[in-house]
Amino acid sequence: MAKIYIIDVTNRDGVQTSRICLSKLQKTLINIYLNKFGIFQSEFGFPFTNHEINYLNANLELAEAGVISPMRLSGWLRAIPQDVEIAFKNIPRLKHLNLSISTSKQMIVYKFKKKLDEEGVIKVMQSAVKLAREKGAESIGVNAEDASRTDLNYLIEFSLAAKSAGADRIRYCDTLGYDSPFSIYERVKKLAEKIKMPIELHCHNDLGMAVANSLAGAKAVVDSGFDAYINTCINGIGERAGNADLVSVVLAIKYSQDIENRYKLDERIKLKWAWKVCKYASYALGIPIPINQPGIGANAFAHESGIHADGALKNRRNYELYDFEELGRGEPEVIETGRQITVGEYSGIKGFRNVYERLAIKFKDEKEAEKVLELVRYANVHNQKPLVEEELRFIAEYPQIAQKIFTMTP
């Protein structure tokens, strides 16, 4: 039976969100967390962007070393040959790509400004796909940007052309959150039946339906006999009103009526990592988790009214659809209220050693300790905020990789 897989785009679409950013160390930690979560693929950045080069190459080294594995790391490019050339020049290890180009009449007319017509869009996209294959790409998704506002007959023509050029998947992009669960099911079902290949669902939340649309679209693909790939972002971040929230999508597939037990989710998904993944992303992004966030918000399992509290105490299923333990919640979090020694950009060796001793990390000699301390100083400048435990562990365990991640050459 066809399955539903998750392709997380936090490190690509998420970081395009206005007014937020992630350091390369934070993006790396997010990839490590997503791998533990069981995500099929992380869209980890832009291979044609100079300041991403060292980070992307370093993360692919981590993948080859088994640190980020089996999750795939995929780059996002415009579907033009120039981007493909630059990507493989910058990132020779790159194996997985998504190539994107606009397909709606709105964007072809008012974005391309007559530089490309519908025929030209298909031609340049096919050239990019074929070149990517020649360069060694093992998997290629082709993105139809603004697919929800694209004439369906043209979208089918575009998708078949992508398939003939060597694409593995089509990404149906509801770029403006224009679809409803009803329209996306009908459109994607017709598309899947005509092109007969896996489809990705990339849904934005401008009308508050990103999660619902993602599920409806995935249902249409699986109903047609093909694997579906839902694009998500941690905590629902993304451009404008955001993307489909990772945890909400997984919960909906596992527990919503008519989806639960009928549609198979990638068995590698480990929801127990949800709490740690979401809390780390919230800290890194500087965006608090909403109190009513599904599964993760402070009130997700809180009961106050008499009737609800009484019912939940008698049997949790009275007012809880799923268990908080399944999301990695329930363990007490210890907050230090006494003396604290922290490490920052001006730390000395004594305080540094104290912090790492508390993490049960030892160094073979003074030289190694001083090298890691120097990297920790750079990391604090790099992040512009105190390092968390997992970041400190990562730097101590992979100092050479960390040095590459911190290095950007203008």
C-alpha positions as CSV (number, residue, x, y, z in Angstrom):
1,M,0.0,0.0,0.0
2,A,1.2,3.5,-0.7
3,K,2.4,5.6,2.2
4,I,2.6,9.1,3.5
5,Y,6.1,10.5,4.0
6,I,7.2,13.8,5.6
7,I,9.6,16.2,3.9
8,D,10.4,19.0,6.3
9,V,11.2,22.4,4.9
10,T,12.0,24.3,8.1
11,N,15.6,24.9,7.0
12,R,14.5,26.3,3.6
13,D,10.9,27.7,3.6
14,G,11.0,28.2,7.3
15,V,14.0,30.4,7.3
16,Q,12.5,32.5,4.5
17,T,10.0,33.7,7.1
18,S,10.2,37.5,7.5
19,R,11.9,38.8,10.7
20,I,13.5,35.4,11.8
21,C,16.7,33.6,11.0
22,L,18.7,30.5,12.1
23,S,22.4,30.2,12.4
24,K,24.1,27.4,10.5
25,L,24.8,25.6,13.8
26,Q,21.0,25.8,14.7
27,K,20.1,24.6,11.2
28,T,22.5,21.6,11.7
29,L,21.0,20.8,15.1
30,I,17.5,20.9,13.5
31,N,18.6,18.4,10.8
32,I,19.9,16.1,13.6
33,Y,16.6,16.4,15.5
34,L,14.6,15.8,12.3
35,N,16.6,12.7,11.6
36,K,15.8,11.4,15.1
37,F,12.1,12.3,14.5
38,G,12.2,10.0,11.5
39,I,11.7,12.5,8.8
40,F,12.1,11.2,5.2
41,Q,13.9,14.3,3.9
42,S,15.0,17.7,5.1
43,E,15.2,20.5,2.6
44,F,18.3,21.8,4.2
45,G,19.1,25.0,2.2
46,F,20.1,26.8,-1.0
47,P,23.1,25.3,-2.8
48,F,23.5,28.4,-5.0
49,T,23.8,30.7,-2.0
50,N,27.4,31.5,-1.0
51,H,26.9,31.8,2.7
52,E,25.2,28.3,2.8
53,I,28.1,26.4,1.0
54,N,30.2,25.4,4.1
55,Y,27.1,24.5,6.1
56,L,25.7,22.4,3.3
57,N,28.9,20.5,2.7
58,A,29.5,20.0,6.4
59,N,26.0,18.5,6.9
60,L,26.5,16.2,3.9
61,E,29.7,15.0,5.7
62,L,27.6,14.3,8.8
63,A,25.2,12.3,6.6
64,E,28.1,10.2,5.2
65,A,29.4,9.6,8.7
66,G,25.9,8.3,9.7
67,V,25.2,11.2,12.1
68,I,22.3,12.4,9.9
69,S,21.1,9.2,8.4
70,P,18.9,7.7,7.0
71,M,17.2,11.1,6.4
72,R,17.9,12.6,3.1
73,L,19.3,16.1,2.8
74,S,17.9,18.0,-0.3
75,G,18.7,21.3,-1.8
76,W,16.2,23.8,-3.2
77,L,16.9,25.4,-6.6
78,R,15.1,27.4,-9.2
79,A,14.4,25.0,-12.1
80,I,16.9,26.6,-14.4
81,P,20.2,25.1,-15.7
82,Q,22.3,28.0,-14.2
83,D,21.2,27.1,-10.7
84,V,22.0,23.4,-11.3
85,E,25.5,24.2,-12.6
86,I,26.3,26.4,-9.6
87,A,24.8,23.9,-7.1
88,F,27.0,21.0,-8.1
89,K,30.0,23.2,-8.4
90,N,29.4,24.4,-4.8
91,I,28.1,21.2,-3.3
92,P,29.7,18.2,-5.2
93,R,28.2,15.6,-2.7
94,L,24.6,16.8,-3.4
95,K,22.3,13.9,-4.3
96,H,18.7,15.1,-3.7
97,L,17.1,18.2,-5.2
98,N,13.8,20.1,-5.6
99,L,13.7,22.3,-8.7
100,S,11.1,25.0,-8.5
101,I,9.3,27.2,-11.1
102,S,6.0,29.1,-11.3
103,T,3.2,27.6,-13.3
104,S,0.2,29.8,-12.8
105,K,-0.9,32.3,-15.5
106,Q,-0.8,34.9,-12.7
107,M,2.9,34.4,-12.1
108,I,3.9,33.6,-15.7
109,V,2.4,36.9,-16.8
110,Y,3.1,39.2,-13.9
111,K,6.3,37.6,-12.4
112,F,8.2,36.5,-15.5
113,K,7.0,39.6,-17.4
114,K,7.1,37.9,-20.8
115,K,10.5,36.4,-20.3
116,L,8.8,33.0,-20.3
117,D,5.5,31.7,-21.5
118,E,3.9,28.4,-20.7
119,E,5.9,26.5,-23.3
120,G,9.1,28.2,-22.1
121,V,8.5,27.3,-18.5
122,I,8.3,23.6,-19.5
123,K,11.4,23.8,-21.7
124,V,13.6,25.4,-19.1
125,M,12.4,23.1,-16.4
126,Q,13.1,20.0,-18.5
127,S,16.6,21.3,-19.2
128,A,17.3,21.8,-15.5
129,V,16.0,18.3,-14.6
130,K,18.1,16.6,-17.3
131,L,21.2,18.5,-16.3
132,A,20.7,17.6,-12.6
133,R,20.5,13.9,-13.6
134,E,23.7,14.3,-15.7
135,K,25.4,15.9,-12.7
136,G,24.6,12.9,-10.5
137,A,21.3,13.7,-8.7
138,E,19.8,10.5,-7.3
139,S,16.3,12.0,-6.7
140,I,14.6,15.0,-8.1
141,G,11.3,16.7,-7.2
142,V,9.9,19.3,-9.5
143,N,7.9,22.1,-7.8
144,A,5.0,23.7,-9.5
145,E,4.9,27.0,-7.7
146,D,1.3,28.3,-7.4
147,A,-0.1,25.0,-8.5
148,S,-3.4,25.7,-6.8
149,R,-4.0,28.7,-9.2
150,T,-2.6,26.9,-12.2
151,D,-5.0,25.7,-15.0
152,L,-5.3,21.9,-14.3
153,N,-4.8,20.9,-17.9
154,Y,-1.5,22.9,-18.1
155,L,-0.5,21.5,-14.7
156,I,-0.9,18.0,-16.0
157,E,1.1,18.8,-19.1
158,F,3.8,20.4,-17.0
159,S,4.0,17.4,-14.7
160,L,4.1,14.8,-17.5
161,A,6.9,16.9,-19.1
162,A,8.8,16.8,-15.7
163,K,8.3,13.0,-15.5
164,S,9.6,12.4,-19.1
165,A,12.7,14.5,-18.3
166,G,13.5,12.3,-15.3
167,A,11.7,13.8,-12.2
168,D,10.8,11.4,-9.4
169,R,8.0,13.5,-7.8
170,I,5.9,16.6,-8.5
171,R,5.4,19.1,-5.7
172,Y,1.9,20.6,-5.8
173,C,2.5,24.0,-4.2
174,D,-0.5,25.8,-2.6
175,T,1.7,28.8,-2.5
176,L,-0.9,31.3,-1.3
177,G,-3.0,28.9,0.8
178,Y,-5.7,29.3,-1.8
179,D,-7.0,25.7,-1.8
180,S,-9.6,24.2,0.5
181,P,-9.6,20.5,1.5
182,F,-12.3,19.9,-1.0
183,S,-10.6,21.6,-4.0
184,I,-7.1,20.2,-3.3
185,Y,-8.5,16.6,-3.1
186,E,-10.3,16.9,-6.4
187,R,-7.4,18.6,-8.2
188,V,-4.6,16.4,-6.8
189,K,-6.7,13.2,-7.5
190,K,-7.1,14.1,-11.2
191,L,-3.4,15.1,-11.4
192,A,-2.2,11.8,-9.8
193,E,-4.5,9.7,-12.0
194,K,-3.1,11.4,-15.1
195,I,0.6,11.5,-14.3
196,K,0.8,8.3,-12.3
197,M,3.7,9.3,-10.0
198,P,4.2,10.4,-6.4
199,I,3.2,13.9,-5.4
200,E,4.3,16.3,-2.7
201,L,1.9,18.6,-0.9
202,H,3.3,22.0,0.0
203,C,0.6,24.0,1.7
204,H,0.6,27.5,3.2
205,N,-1.7,28.7,6.0
206,D,-3.0,32.0,4.6
207,L,-6.6,30.8,5.2
208,G,-5.8,28.6,8.2
209,M,-6.1,25.3,6.3
210,A,-2.5,24.2,5.7
211,V,-2.7,21.1,7.8
212,A,-6.2,20.1,6.5
213,N,-5.2,20.8,2.9
214,S,-2.0,18.7,3.3
215,L,-4.0,15.7,4.6
216,A,-6.7,16.1,1.9
217,G,-4.0,16.3,-0.8
218,A,-2.1,13.3,0.6
219,K,-5.3,11.3,0.8
220,A,-6.0,12.0,-2.9
221,V,-2.5,10.8,-3.9
222,V,-2.7,7.6,-1.8
223,D,-6.3,6.9,-3.1
224,S,-4.8,7.0,-6.6
225,G,-2.2,4.4,-5.6
226,F,1.0,6.5,-5.2
227,D,3.1,7.6,-2.3
228,A,2.4,11.1,-0.9
229,Y,4.9,13.5,0.6
230,I,3.7,16.2,2.9
231,N,5.9,19.3,3.4
232,T,6.0,20.6,6.9
233,C,7.7,23.2,9.1
234,I,8.4,22.8,12.8
235,N,5.9,24.9,14.9
236,G,4.2,25.9,11.6
237,I,6.6,28.6,10.7
238,G,7.0,29.8,7.1
239,E,6.4,32.7,4.9
240,R,3.4,35.0,5.8
241,A,1.0,32.9,7.9
242,G,3.3,29.8,7.8
243,N,3.3,26.3,6.5
244,A,1.7,23.0,7.7
245,D,2.9,22.4,11.2
246,L,5.0,19.2,11.5
247,V,3.5,17.8,14.8
248,S,-0.1,18.7,13.8
249,V,0.3,16.8,10.5
250,V,1.7,13.7,12.2
251,L,-1.1,13.8,14.9
252,A,-3.8,14.3,12.2
253,I,-2.6,11.3,10.2
254,K,-2.4,9.1,13.4
255,Y,-5.6,10.1,15.1
256,S,-8.1,11.9,12.8
257,Q,-11.3,10.1,11.9
258,D,-11.2,8.6,8.3
259,I,-7.4,8.9,8.2
260,E,-6.4,6.8,11.3
261,N,-5.8,3.2,10.4
262,R,-6.7,3.7,6.8
263,Y,-3.6,5.6,5.6
264,K,-0.1,4.4,6.4
265,L,2.4,6.9,7.8
266,D,6.1,6.3,7.3
267,E,7.0,3.9,10.0
268,R,10.2,5.7,10.9
269,I,8.3,8.6,12.4
270,K,9.0,8.8,16.2
271,L,6.6,11.2,17.7
272,K,8.4,11.0,21.1
273,W,10.9,13.5,19.7
274,A,8.2,16.1,19.2
275,W,8.7,17.9,22.5
276,K,12.5,18.3,22.1
277,V,12.3,19.3,18.5
278,C,9.7,21.9,19.0
279,K,11.2,23.4,22.1
280,Y,14.7,23.6,20.5
281,A,13.2,25.3,17.3
282,S,11.3,27.7,19.4
283,Y,14.5,28.7,21.3
284,A,16.6,28.9,18.1
285,L,14.0,31.0,16.2
286,G,13.1,33.2,19.2
287,I,9.4,32.4,18.6
288,P,7.3,31.2,21.6
289,I,5.1,28.2,21.1
290,P,1.5,29.3,21.2
291,I,-0.3,28.1,24.4
292,N,-2.9,26.3,22.3
293,Q,-0.5,24.6,19.8
294,P,-1.7,21.0,19.1
295,G,0.3,18.5,21.2
296,I,3.0,20.9,22.2
297,G,1.3,24.0,23.6
298,A,1.2,24.6,27.4
299,N,-2.5,24.0,27.4
300,A,-2.6,21.0,25.1
301,F,-3.2,18.7,28.1
302,A,-4.4,21.3,30.7
303,H,-7.9,21.0,32.2
304,E,-9.5,23.5,34.5
305,S,-13.3,23.4,34.3
306,G,-14.9,21.0,36.8
307,I,-16.6,18.7,34.2
308,H,-13.4,18.4,32.1
309,A,-11.0,17.9,35.1
310,D,-13.3,15.2,36.5
311,G,-13.6,13.5,33.2
312,A,-9.9,13.5,32.5
313,L,-9.1,12.1,35.9
314,K,-11.6,9.3,35.5
315,N,-10.3,8.3,32.1
316,R,-7.9,10.4,30.0
317,R,-9.8,9.5,26.8
318,N,-12.7,11.5,28.0
319,Y,-10.9,14.7,27.1
320,E,-7.6,13.7,25.5
321,L,-7.4,12.2,22.0
322,Y,-3.8,11.1,22.4
323,D,-1.3,10.7,25.3
324,F,1.2,13.4,26.3
325,E,3.8,10.7,26.9
326,E,3.7,9.8,23.1
327,L,5.0,13.3,22.3
328,G,7.9,13.1,24.8
329,R,6.2,15.1,27.4
330,G,5.7,14.4,31.1
331,E,9.3,14.4,32.4
332,P,10.0,17.1,34.9
333,E,12.3,19.9,33.7
334,V,15.0,21.0,36.2
335,I,15.7,24.7,36.4
336,E,18.9,25.7,38.1
337,T,18.3,28.4,40.8
338,G,21.8,28.5,42.4
339,R,25.2,29.3,41.1
340,Q,25.5,28.9,37.3
341,I,28.7,28.9,35.3
342,T,28.0,29.5,31.6
343,V,30.2,29.7,28.5
344,G,30.2,32.5,26.0
345,E,32.4,34.4,23.7
346,Y,34.6,35.7,26.6
347,S,34.8,32.5,28.6
348,G,38.0,31.2,30.2
349,I,39.2,27.6,30.5
350,K,38.2,27.1,34.1
351,G,34.6,28.0,33.6
352,F,34.5,26.1,30.3
353,R,35.8,22.9,31.9
354,N,33.2,23.2,34.7
355,V,30.4,23.4,32.2
356,Y,31.6,20.4,30.2
357,E,32.3,18.3,33.3
358,R,28.6,18.8,34.3
359,L,27.8,17.3,30.8
360,A,30.1,14.4,31.6
361,I,32.3,15.3,28.6
362,K,36.1,14.8,29.1
363,F,38.9,16.0,26.9
364,K,42.1,13.9,26.3
365,D,44.4,16.9,27.0
366,E,44.6,20.6,27.5
367,K,45.2,21.3,23.8
368,E,41.9,19.6,22.8
369,A,40.0,21.5,25.6
370,E,41.4,24.8,24.4
371,K,40.5,24.0,20.8
372,V,36.9,23.3,21.7
373,L,36.7,26.4,24.0
374,E,37.7,28.5,21.0
375,L,35.0,27.0,18.9
376,V,32.4,27.5,21.7
377,R,33.4,31.2,21.8
378,Y,32.9,31.4,18.0
379,A,29.6,29.5,18.3
380,N,28.2,32.1,20.8
381,V,29.1,34.9,18.4
382,H,27.6,32.8,15.6
383,N,24.3,32.1,17.4
384,Q,24.1,35.5,19.2
385,K,22.6,33.7,22.2
386,P,23.7,31.2,24.9
387,L,24.4,27.7,23.6
388,V,22.1,24.9,24.8
389,E,23.4,21.5,26.0
390,E,23.0,19.7,22.6
391,E,24.9,22.5,20.8
392,L,27.8,22.2,23.4
393,R,27.8,18.4,22.9
394,F,27.9,18.7,19.1
395,I,30.9,21.1,19.1
396,A,32.8,18.8,21.4
397,E,32.0,15.7,19.4
398,Y,32.5,17.2,15.9
399,P,34.9,20.1,16.3
400,Q,36.1,20.0,12.6
401,I,32.6,20.0,11.3
402,A,31.6,22.8,13.7
403,Q,34.6,24.9,12.4
404,K,33.3,24.5,8.8
405,I,29.8,25.5,9.8
406,F,30.9,28.6,11.5
407,T,33.1,29.7,8.5
408,M,31.6,32.0,5.9
409,T,33.6,33.7,3.3
410,P,32.0,36.9,1.8
